[in-house]
């Protein structure tokens, strides 16, 4: 197998984690132009069920329409711009109605009713549907893109199709979600997730279950990065006690036992595939120094239905590990914010971090991104 190394790369300059100018450029080049993970199909299982995807001033309604198709619309009324859906999730089976003047939209986005508009000369309801947003679903994972120019999901995340089919992610259901608020730049979370160099010192329990050098990356260049970590117990899982807390996921083969697959999906998602459950992190960048992390634990409905089902060993294990990692990220944010900070060298076992930085700089425009950092530093 071809294996990448760090190639002598150094870490990004401190301004990439602190500069408001670079943050604004990230918004323009990355977060408003790339496919972003929004949620799971189980959140919109029935017609009329919806959830909101939000970033800065943007809000998108992801909804299942009356014919069972997934739709995405910008969350404002075509009358005077009022937000339509105010709660983060819910049901609008009867239609999407504006809370201001009661304009009402069908689930396919067409305008159904506009009170007191019949006497407006030339008014045609067909001319005022909801504004669609780009939406794609792969392997049960729902992605939204805020950019106006069309672009296929496969152009940015080409490795998704069929790669994780054995885990039957569309069938899974979240049994718990924890939301973390952390004072650290979003890129530090990708860096932290992508290496286990720190595991012996910071995660002794995790390192006991999956020794930090028991890893092999099969995706080492591009927007999707990651690979396997082998467990000491081939019949175990990543839980507080090291044992599985559910049966082997349906569809998995014997060859899928005994390891975990860890992948980052640039720029908003971590996907962790275990033998008995799937862990999904969604990173929401809020400012240069603040990130919100949504963490969901997904299990198969057959396991959830069992009387003895107890996901707490998995929940407790990853909540502990998450909090240890988030403390590291917040501490790193303080360090890279120092005027005296200078980039340091990556170790060979940090090759995924170097690969992430290459992808990030490509997304930012390569050399122009370095000039941005220089300009921010001079200011």
Secondary structure, DSSP 8 states (H G I E B T S, - for coil): ------TT-B---THHHH-HHHHHHHIIIIITTSEEEEEEGGGG-STTEEEEEEETTEEEEEEE-TTS-EEEEESS-TTT---S--SSEEE-TT-EE-TTT--EE-TTS-EEE-TT-TTSTT--GGG----B-EEEEETTEEEEE--SS---HHHH-TT-TTTTGGG-GGGEEEEEEEEEEESS-HHHHHHHHT--TTHHHH-HHHHHHS-TT-EEEEE-SSSEEEEEEE-SSTTB-SSSSSB-SS---TT--GGGTTEEEEEEETTTEEEEE-SS-EEEEEEEEEETTEEEEEEEEEEEHHHHTSTT--THHHHHHHHHHHHHHHHHHHHHHHHHTSTT----B--GGGHHHHHHHHHHHHHTTTHHHHHHHHHHHH-
